[in-house]
């Protein structure tokens, strides 16, 4: 297999513990990076931050704007997710980079959901 845990584990209690800790840390770091990078790449929001920014800028200019109007939100919405059309490519390259860099000790799983089915 692709896993190097078997080469770290020499059958002794100490080496088995080291292999387990190595795999646990590796999976935790990979899952952590994947989760937060995916959140950062997809910008999962619906324009609330943009509306707050626009309200703040209008207040500084001395204007009052009612953002409860649906027409304003409909005009702002297409511009809040400009780079999401290629986010799937960035996520694919992110997974490829994580599997390449962190996939050695435990195999290219990065989370138990992708790994449990094939192992069963």
OpenMM code with the backbone's topology and positions (N, CA, C; nanometers):
from openmm import Vec3, app, unit

residues = "UNK UNK UNK UNK UNK UNK UNK UNK UNK UNK UNK UNK UNK UNK UNK UNK UNK UNK UNK UNK UNK UNK UNK UNK UNK UNK UNK UNK UNK UNK UNK UNK UNK UNK UNK UNK UNK UNK UNK UNK UNK UNK UNK UNK UNK UNK UNK UNK UNK UNK UNK UNK UNK UNK UNK UNK UNK UNK UNK UNK UNK UNK UNK UNK UNK UNK UNK UNK UNK UNK UNK UNK UNK UNK UNK UNK UNK UNK UNK UNK UNK UNK UNK UNK UNK UNK UNK UNK UNK UNK UNK UNK UNK UNK UNK UNK UNK UNK UNK UNK UNK UNK UNK UNK UNK UNK UNK UNK UNK UNK UNK UNK UNK UNK UNK UNK UNK UNK UNK UNK".split()
positions = [
    Vec3(0.0832, -0.1196, 0.0000),
    Vec3(0.0000, 0.0000, 0.0000),
    Vec3(0.0870, 0.1251, 0.0000),
    Vec3(0.0195, 0.2384, -0.0045),
    Vec3(0.0868, 0.3680, -0.0046),
    Vec3(0.1306, 0.4084, 0.1357),
    Vec3(0.0813, 0.3373, 0.2361),
    Vec3(0.1043, 0.3756, 0.3746),
    Vec3(0.2461, 0.3435, 0.4193),
    Vec3(0.3050, 0.4338, 0.4944),
    Vec3(0.4373, 0.4094, 0.5520),
    Vec3(0.4295, 0.3808, 0.7007),
    Vec3(0.3079, 0.3687, 0.7547),
    Vec3(0.2927, 0.3356, 0.8961),
    Vec3(0.3548, 0.1997, 0.9241),
    Vec3(0.3398, 0.1045, 0.8327),
    Vec3(0.3951, -0.0289, 0.8551),
    Vec3(0.5471, -0.0264, 0.8615),
    Vec3(0.6127, 0.0672, 0.7934),
    Vec3(0.7583, 0.0747, 0.8027),
    Vec3(0.8026, 0.1428, 0.9319),
    Vec3(0.7180, 0.2259, 0.9904),
    Vec3(0.7513, 0.2889, 1.1188),
    Vec3(0.7252, 0.1917, 1.2327),
    Vec3(0.6185, 0.1120, 1.2207),
    Vec3(0.5800, 0.0183, 1.3250),
    Vec3(0.6632, -0.1089, 1.3119),
    Vec3(0.7498, -0.1337, 1.4091),
    Vec3(0.8377, -0.2509, 1.4060),
    Vec3(0.7885, -0.3641, 1.4963),
    Vec3(0.6651, -0.3529, 1.5432),
    Vec3(0.6100, -0.4583, 1.6262),
    Vec3(0.6298, -0.4367, 1.7748),
    Vec3(0.7071, -0.3391, 1.8135),
    Vec3(0.7249, -0.3115, 1.9554),
    Vec3(0.6214, -0.2092, 2.0001),
    Vec3(0.6027, -0.2029, 2.1303),
    Vec3(0.5038, -0.1106, 2.1854),
    Vec3(0.5420, 0.0347, 2.1576),
    Vec3(0.6703, 0.0657, 2.1687),
    Vec3(0.7162, 0.2033, 2.1474),
    Vec3(0.6980, 0.2466, 2.0019),
    Vec3(0.7337, 0.1578, 1.9089),
    Vec3(0.7211, 0.1951, 1.7677),
    Vec3(0.5743, 0.2020, 1.7254),
    Vec3(0.4907, 0.1161, 1.7831),
    Vec3(0.3473, 0.1224, 1.7512),
    Vec3(0.2879, 0.2536, 1.8015),
    Vec3(0.3283, 0.2968, 1.9207),
    Vec3(0.2808, 0.4246, 1.9751),
    Vec3(0.3278, 0.5404, 1.8874),
    Vec3(0.4532, 0.5382, 1.8451),
    Vec3(0.5063, 0.6447, 1.7594),
    Vec3(0.4337, 0.6477, 1.6256),
    Vec3(0.4047, 0.5310, 1.5696),
    Vec3(0.3337, 0.5258, 1.4419),
    Vec3(0.1912, 0.5788, 1.4562),
    Vec3(0.1264, 0.5454, 1.5671),
    Vec3(-0.0101, 0.5937, 1.5903),
    Vec3(-0.0131, 0.7443, 1.6089),
    Vec3(0.0794, 0.7967, 1.6880),
    Vec3(0.0856, 0.9419, 1.7095),
    Vec3(0.1183, 1.0134, 1.5786),
    Vec3(0.2114, 0.9580, 1.5021),
    Vec3(0.2468, 1.0166, 1.3728),
    Vec3(0.1250, 1.0221, 1.2805),
    Vec3(0.0516, 0.9136, 1.2717),
    Vec3(-0.0674, 0.9108, 1.1868),
    Vec3(-0.1761, 1.0044, 1.2358),
    Vec3(-0.1958, 1.0114, 1.3671),
    Vec3(-0.2983, 1.0987, 1.4234),
    Vec3(-0.2668, 1.2453, 1.3968),
    Vec3(-0.1441, 1.2850, 1.4210),
    Vec3(-0.1046, 1.4244, 1.3959),
    Vec3(-0.1147, 1.4562, 1.2473),
    Vec3(-0.0712, 1.3630, 1.1643),
    Vec3(-0.0762, 1.3837, 1.0196),
    Vec3(-0.2197, 1.4030, 0.9709),
    Vec3(-0.3112, 1.3180, 1.0148),
    Vec3(-0.4512, 1.3299, 0.9735),
    Vec3(-0.5145, 1.4570, 1.0292),
    Vec3(-0.4818, 1.4927, 1.1529),
    Vec3(-0.5382, 1.6144, 1.2121),
    Vec3(-0.4941, 1.7380, 1.1348),
    Vec3(-0.3652, 1.7477, 1.1065),
    Vec3(-0.3139, 1.8648, 1.0336),
    Vec3(-0.3744, 1.8704, 0.8934),
    Vec3(-0.3796, 1.7578, 0.8242),
    Vec3(-0.4364, 1.7563, 0.6898),
    Vec3(-0.5831, 1.7945, 0.6878),
    Vec3(-0.6613, 1.7405, 0.7819),
    Vec3(-0.8036, 1.7739, 0.7879),
    Vec3(-0.8253, 1.9194, 0.8265),
    Vec3(-0.7436, 1.9699, 0.9189),
    Vec3(-0.7530, 2.1094, 0.9626),
    Vec3(-0.7272, 2.2041, 0.8457),
    Vec3(-0.6198, 2.1795, 0.7736),
    Vec3(-0.5854, 2.2656, 0.6597),
    Vec3(-0.6928, 2.2557, 0.5520),
    Vec3(-0.7392, 2.1348, 0.5232),
    Vec3(-0.8413, 2.1170, 0.4200),
    Vec3(-0.9708, 2.1882, 0.4572),
    Vec3(-1.0139, 2.1750, 0.5822),
    Vec3(-1.1401, 2.2357, 0.6250),
    Vec3(-1.1356, 2.3877, 0.6150),
    Vec3(-1.0339, 2.4484, 0.6755),
    Vec3(-1.0303, 2.5943, 0.6779),
    Vec3(-0.9920, 2.6543, 0.5427),
    Vec3(-0.9119, 2.5845, 0.4660),
    Vec3(-0.8809, 2.6341, 0.3318),
    Vec3(-1.0040, 2.6258, 0.2422),
    Vec3(-1.0837, 2.5203, 0.2573),
    Vec3(-1.2068, 2.5101, 0.1787),
    Vec3(-1.3041, 2.6211, 0.2164),
    Vec3(-1.3141, 2.6519, 0.3447),
    Vec3(-1.3996, 2.7637, 0.3857),
    Vec3(-1.3482, 2.8950, 0.3295),
    Vec3(-1.2181, 2.9130, 0.3315),
    Vec3(-1.1609, 3.0366, 0.2803),
    Vec3(-1.1728, 3.0495, 0.1298),
    Vec3(-1.1623, 2.9385, 0.0590),
    Vec3(-1.1696, 2.9438, -0.0872),
    Vec3(-1.3113, 2.9655, -0.1385),
    Vec3(-1.4087, 2.9112, -0.0694),
    Vec3(-1.5450, 2.9198, -0.1199),
    Vec3(-1.6181, 3.0446, -0.0745),
    Vec3(-1.5676, 3.1157, 0.0244),
    Vec3(-1.6318, 3.2371, 0.0755),
    Vec3(-1.7813, 3.2149, 0.0940),
    Vec3(-1.8141, 3.1281, 0.1857),
    Vec3(-1.9519, 3.0868, 0.2060),
    Vec3(-2.0295, 3.1929, 0.2837),
    Vec3(-2.0689, 3.2997, 0.2162),
    Vec3(-2.1554, 3.4002, 0.2764),
    Vec3(-2.2484, 3.4540, 0.1694),
    Vec3(-2.3473, 3.5276, 0.2117),
    Vec3(-2.4499, 3.5735, 0.1193),
    Vec3(-2.4529, 3.7252, 0.1080),
    Vec3(-2.3401, 3.7897, 0.1177),
    Vec3(-2.3329, 3.9328, 0.0969),
    Vec3(-2.3548, 4.0164, 0.2208),
    Vec3(-2.3690, 3.9555, 0.3377),
    Vec3(-2.3934, 4.0334, 0.4592),
    Vec3(-2.2765, 4.1265, 0.4884),
    Vec3(-2.1547, 4.0787, 0.4656),
    Vec3(-2.0383, 4.1629, 0.4903),
    Vec3(-2.0345, 4.2814, 0.3941),
    Vec3(-2.0718, 4.2573, 0.2694),
    Vec3(-2.0709, 4.3642, 0.1698),
    Vec3(-2.1771, 4.4681, 0.2029),
    Vec3(-2.2945, 4.4218, 0.2464),
    Vec3(-2.4008, 4.5165, 0.2818),
    Vec3(-2.3606, 4.6018, 0.4020),
    Vec3(-2.2942, 4.5409, 0.5008),
    Vec3(-2.2480, 4.6189, 0.6165),
    Vec3(-2.1442, 4.7218, 0.5738),
    Vec3(-2.0553, 4.6835, 0.4846),
    Vec3(-1.9541, 4.7764, 0.4353),
    Vec3(-2.0191, 4.8915, 0.3591),
    Vec3(-2.1170, 4.8591, 0.2751),
    Vec3(-2.1859, 4.9641, 0.2001),
    Vec3(-2.2619, 5.0581, 0.2931),
    Vec3(-2.3220, 5.0024, 0.3979),
    Vec3(-2.3945, 5.0851, 0.4951),
    Vec3(-2.2984, 5.1778, 0.5682),
    Vec3(-2.1819, 5.1271, 0.6049),
    Vec3(-2.0811, 5.2081, 0.6728),
    Vec3(-2.0307, 5.3197, 0.5814),
    Vec3(-2.0061, 5.2887, 0.4561),
    Vec3(-1.9592, 5.3909, 0.3621),
    Vec3(-2.0666, 5.4972, 0.3376),
    Vec3(-2.1931, 5.4557, 0.3301),
    Vec3(-2.3013, 5.5524, 0.3108),
    Vec3(-2.3171, 5.6417, 0.4332),
    Vec3(-2.2990, 5.5847, 0.5529),
    Vec3(-2.3083, 5.6639, 0.6754),
    Vec3(-2.1956, 5.7656, 0.6819),
    Vec3(-2.0761, 5.7263, 0.6422),
    Vec3(-1.9637, 5.8203, 0.6418),
    Vec3(-1.9858, 5.9332, 0.5422),
    Vec3(-2.0570, 5.9052, 0.4337),
    Vec3(-2.0848, 6.0079, 0.3334),
    Vec3(-2.2060, 6.0925, 0.3708),
    Vec3(-2.2710, 6.0597, 0.4832),
    Vec3(-2.3856, 6.1368, 0.5286),
    Vec3(-2.5162, 6.0963, 0.4640),
    Vec3(-2.5225, 5.9773, 0.4078),
    Vec3(-2.6445, 5.9295, 0.3429),
    Vec3(-2.7063, 5.8190, 0.4272),
    Vec3(-2.8340, 5.8023, 0.4128),
    Vec3(-2.9026, 5.6912, 0.4772),
    Vec3(-2.9593, 5.6004, 0.3688),
    Vec3(-2.9305, 5.4732, 0.3821),
    Vec3(-2.9757, 5.3750, 0.2832),
    Vec3(-3.0458, 5.2633, 0.3584),
    Vec3(-3.1618, 5.2246, 0.3108),
    Vec3(-3.2362, 5.1137, 0.3699),
    Vec3(-3.2008, 4.9864, 0.2930),
    Vec3(-3.1265, 4.8972, 0.3589),
    Vec3(-3.0813, 4.7750, 0.2925),
    Vec3(-3.1804, 4.6605, 0.3058),
    Vec3(-3.2993, 4.6889, 0.3570),
    Vec3(-3.4001, 4.5833, 0.3618),
    Vec3(-3.4664, 4.5644, 0.2257),
    Vec3(-3.4403, 4.6551, 0.1330),
    Vec3(-3.4970, 4.6454, -0.0013),
    Vec3(-3.4321, 4.5291, -0.0764),
    Vec3(-3.5125, 4.4447, -0.1321),
    Vec3(-3.4631, 4.3265, -0.2032),
    Vec3(-3.3904, 4.3637, -0.3318),
    Vec3(-3.4251, 4.4737, -0.3926),
    Vec3(-3.3614, 4.5143, -0.5182),
    Vec3(-3.2138, 4.5461, -0.4976),
    Vec3(-3.1798, 4.6082, -0.3852),
    Vec3(-3.0391, 4.6393, -0.3569),
    Vec3(-2.9608, 4.5100, -0.3357),
    Vec3(-3.0197, 4.4178, -0.2611),
    Vec3(-2.9519, 4.2899, -0.2369),
    Vec3(-2.9344, 4.2115, -0.3670),
    Vec3(-3.0317, 4.2198, -0.4555),
    Vec3(-3.0208, 4.1494, -0.5834),
    Vec3(-2.9122, 4.2102, -0.6715),
    Vec3(-2.8888, 4.3396, -0.6582),
    Vec3(-2.7827, 4.4034, -0.7359),
    Vec3(-2.6449, 4.3707, -0.6800),
    Vec3(-2.6353, 4.3540, -0.5493),
    Vec3(-2.5063, 4.3275, -0.4853),
    Vec3(-2.4677, 4.1799, -0.4958),
    Vec3(-2.5647, 4.0896, -0.4948),
    Vec3(-2.5383, 3.9460, -0.4869),
    Vec3(-2.4459, 3.8913, -0.5955),
    Vec3(-2.4601, 3.9271, -0.7231),
    Vec3(-2.3700, 3.8684, -0.8234),
    Vec3(-2.2238, 3.9085, -0.8058),
    Vec3(-2.1987, 4.0169, -0.7364),
    Vec3(-2.0620, 4.0657, -0.7220),
    Vec3(-1.9935, 4.0148, -0.5955),
    Vec3(-2.0659, 3.9435, -0.5102),
    Vec3(-2.0053, 3.8957, -0.3863),
    Vec3(-1.9293, 3.7660, -0.4047),
    Vec3(-1.9555, 3.6919, -0.5096),
    Vec3(-1.8916, 3.5625, -0.5303),
    Vec3(-1.8256, 3.5574, -0.6673),
    Vec3(-1.7372, 3.6506, -0.6931),
    Vec3(-1.6786, 3.6596, -0.8268),
    Vec3(-1.5837, 3.5451, -0.8587),
    Vec3(-1.5083, 3.4966, -0.7615),
    Vec3(-1.4102, 3.3932, -0.7891),
    Vec3(-1.4581, 3.2528, -0.7629),
    Vec3(-1.5854, 3.2352, -0.7323),
    Vec3(-1.6338, 3.1020, -0.6993),
    Vec3(-1.6452, 3.0106, -0.8207),
    Vec3(-1.6389, 3.0669, -0.9394),
    Vec3(-1.6504, 2.9823, -1.0580),
    Vec3(-1.5282, 2.8933, -1.0766),
    Vec3(-1.4164, 2.9290, -1.0190),
    Vec3(-1.2965, 2.8463, -1.0285),
    Vec3(-1.2524, 2.7922, -0.8926),
    Vec3(-1.3369, 2.8072, -0.7911),
    Vec3(-1.3007, 2.7583, -0.6577),
    Vec3(-1.2860, 2.6067, -0.6564),
    Vec3(-1.3635, 2.5362, -0.7382),
    Vec3(-1.3526, 2.3902, -0.7412),
    Vec3(-1.2157, 2.3458, -0.7914),
    Vec3(-1.1558, 2.4207, -0.8823),
    Vec3(-1.0202, 2.3879, -0.9278),
    Vec3(-0.9189, 2.4072, -0.8157),
    Vec3(-0.9324, 2.5167, -0.7430),
    Vec3(-0.8411, 2.5422, -0.6318),
    Vec3(-0.8567, 2.4360, -0.5238),
    Vec3(-0.9793, 2.3926, -0.4973),
    Vec3(-1.0005, 2.2865, -0.3986),
    Vec3(-0.9397, 2.1547, -0.4457),
    Vec3(-0.9508, 2.1263, -0.5737),
    Vec3(-0.8894, 2.0052, -0.6279),
    Vec3(-0.7386, 2.0068, -0.6150),
    Vec3(-0.6777, 2.1209, -0.6470),
    Vec3(-0.5326, 2.1323, -0.6316),
    Vec3(-0.4915, 2.1294, -0.4847),
    Vec3(-0.5760, 2.1828, -0.3967),
    Vec3(-0.5476, 2.1776, -0.2532),
    Vec3(-0.5464, 2.0333, -0.2044),
    Vec3(-0.6468, 1.9556, -0.2435),
    Vec3(-0.6508, 1.8145, -0.2032),
    Vec3(-0.5314, 1.7399, -0.2612),
    Vec3(-0.4960, 1.7679, -0.3868),
    Vec3(-0.3797, 1.7036, -0.4476),
    Vec3(-0.2520, 1.7372, -0.3701),
    Vec3(-0.2350, 1.8637, -0.3326),
    Vec3(-0.1157, 1.9043, -0.2580),
    Vec3(-0.1128, 1.8411, -0.1196),
    Vec3(-0.2276, 1.8329, -0.0533),
    Vec3(-0.2315, 1.7717, 0.0796),
    Vec3(-0.2046, 1.6220, 0.0727),
    Vec3(-0.2603, 1.5545, -0.0263),
    Vec3(-0.2357, 1.4102, -0.0407),
    Vec3(-0.0892, 1.3850, -0.0727),
    Vec3(-0.0311, 1.4690, -0.1578),
    Vec3(0.1093, 1.4522, -0.1937),
    Vec3(0.2009, 1.4793, -0.0754),
    Vec3(0.1716, 1.5823, 0.0009),
    Vec3(0.2620, 1.6201, 0.1099),
    Vec3(0.2358, 1.5436, 0.2387),
    Vec3(0.1106, 1.5129, 0.2697),
    Vec3(0.0792, 1.4493, 0.3978),
    Vec3(0.0274, 1.3072, 0.3833),
    Vec3(0.0160, 1.2559, 0.2633),
    Vec3(-0.0444, 1.1252, 0.2430),
    Vec3(0.0462, 1.0072, 0.2678),
    Vec3(0.1731, 1.0296, 0.2939),
    Vec3(0.2663, 0.9190, 0.3109),
    Vec3(0.2409, 0.8309, 0.4313),
    Vec3(0.2344, 0.8856, 0.5517),
    Vec3(0.2213, 0.7998, 0.6697),
    Vec3(0.0907, 0.7225, 0.6787),
    Vec3(-0.0191, 0.7776, 0.6340),
    Vec3(-0.1477, 0.7105, 0.6534),
    Vec3(-0.2191, 0.6786, 0.5237),
    Vec3(-0.1587, 0.7064, 0.4125),
    Vec3(-0.2285, 0.6895, 0.2863),
    Vec3(-0.3067, 0.8160, 0.2564),
    Vec3(-0.3513, 0.8309, 0.1334),
    Vec3(-0.4156, 0.9573, 0.0961),
    Vec3(-0.5617, 0.9656, 0.1395),
    Vec3(-0.5879, 0.9597, 0.2678),
    Vec3(-0.7260, 0.9643, 0.3154),
    Vec3(-0.7672, 1.1058, 0.3531),
    Vec3(-0.6944, 1.1697, 0.4386),
    Vec3(-0.7204, 1.3025, 0.4938),
    Vec3(-0.8443, 1.3088, 0.5809),
    Vec3(-0.9273, 1.2101, 0.5776),
    Vec3(-1.0368, 1.2003, 0.6736),
    Vec3(-1.0918, 1.0582, 0.6696),
    Vec3(-1.1516, 1.0137, 0.7783),
    Vec3(-1.2007, 0.8757, 0.7828),
    Vec3(-1.3143, 0.8482, 0.6848),
    Vec3(-1.3895, 0.9494, 0.6467),
    Vec3(-1.5030, 0.9270, 0.5570),
    Vec3(-1.4572, 0.8791, 0.4197),
    Vec3(-1.3442, 0.9280, 0.3716),
    Vec3(-1.2932, 0.8847, 0.2412),
    Vec3(-1.2200, 0.7521, 0.2510),
    Vec3(-1.1769, 0.7147, 0.3699),
    Vec3(-1.0890, 0.6000, 0.3854),
    Vec3(-1.1592, 0.4765, 0.4396),
    Vec3(-1.2666, 0.4933, 0.5133),
    Vec3(-1.3280, 0.3804, 0.5826),
    Vec3(-1.3927, 0.2810, 0.4862),
    Vec3(-1.4656, 0.3301, 0.3879),
    Vec3(-1.5340, 0.2415, 0.2934),
    Vec3(-1.4411, 0.1474, 0.2192),
    Vec3(-1.3347, 0.1974, 0.1553),
    Vec3(-1.2442, 0.1067, 0.0846),
    Vec3(-1.1725, 0.0079, 0.1762),
    Vec3(-1.1463, 0.0478, 0.2988),
    Vec3(-1.0768, -0.0440, 0.3895),
    Vec3(-1.1679, -0.1555, 0.4386),
    Vec3(-1.2971, -0.1295, 0.4433),
    Vec3(-1.3903, -0.2344, 0.4856),
    Vec3(-1.4082, -0.3354, 0.3740),
] * unit.nanometer
topology = app.Topology()
chain = topology.addChain("A")
for resn in residues:
    res = topology.addResidue(resn, chain)
    for name in ("N", "CA", "C"):
        topology.addAtom(name, app.Element.getBySymbol(name[0]), res)
